[in-house]
Amino acid sequence: MTALARPTHGRVMGGVCAALARRFGTSATTMRVIFLVSCLLPGPQFLLYLALWILLPSEGKARSAAW
């Protein structure tokens, strides 16, 4: 598994799905479809996406961070 950071290339909106796909070894398209299907279920999916967008560093910044 790789570090969880939003990639600078291949992102559509915030890069959250691309980061999760890279972390778990799937394609970004598969992760986006999973996210869209999960939006049909009740729950805080959009809030979680926004929180990850804010909390996950960009790929360039993650390399310079200590963790």
Secondary structure, 3 states (H helix, E strand, C coil): CCCCCECCCCCCCCCHHHHHHHHHCCCHHHHHHHHHHHCCCCCCHHHHHHHHHHHCCEHHHHHHCCC
